[in-house]
Amino acid sequence: MTLRRAFRPLRPDLDEFLFATVGDEIDGVPLSVISMLTRLGLDPWEEAGRLSSLNKPDAIEQLARLVAELPSLPRPLREASEIAEGLVPLLPERDPGAKSAQQVESRPRFCRQILTLLKRSHLWVACIVVAAAALASALMHGRLPFGT
């Protein structure tokens, strides 16, 4: 029985790589490559296809940078390289005639942390503005929510 298009795997040749374990999370649950790439905001199949088009040393280097960038499993680059060395052989064979893909643009870890802090500060500013507007409205109308 053939699966309908919606239920067929996107690239079965990438499944072994995408469903391989990168490491265990804090609570001991294994983290797969597909989850790691998704958390980094990358399309797992596109990134796996791009990595498989690279020569082995370049694929290891770029995958190691991605592993090291993962905020939930911080790893030094040396350890991330060892993980990448174990994962890259799971990629399909590279076509020697294919052009090499471009290098992935990964932002340094501190940029992600700054963006997270900015998002949080925007929330706090919005809360303070709403509270100030409510207090100003209460003062103008002579109705304070607390007793005076």
C-alpha positions, 0 to 999 in steps of 0.5 A: 500500500502506497502512502498518500503524498501528505504522509510520505517522508520528505526525504527518506535518505535523510531520515537516519541523520535527522532522527539520530541523537545529538545528546540528552537534554537536562531531563534525560530525554534524547534530543534528535538532529531534527529537533535541534535544527528546528530549535535553531530556526532551520528547516531540517530537511533543507539543512540536512540536504545542504550538509550532505552536499558538502565535503566531509570536513566542511559538513563536520565543521558546520554541523559542529557550529550548529551543535555548539550554538544550541542554547538548551545543550551548551557544548564547547566547540571541541565536544560539538565537533566530536558529536558532528563527526559521529553524525555526518557519516549518517548523511547520504553520500555526496555527489562528487559532481555537485557544487558545494552549498553555501555556508550556513549563517549562524548568529553568535549565541550572545545575539540570541540572548540579547534578542530574548532580553529585548523581547522581555524588556518590550513586555515590561515596558508595555506592562508599565505603560498600561499600568501608568495609563490606568493610574492616570485615568483613575486619577483624572476621574477621581476613582482610585482602586485603593482606598483614600 
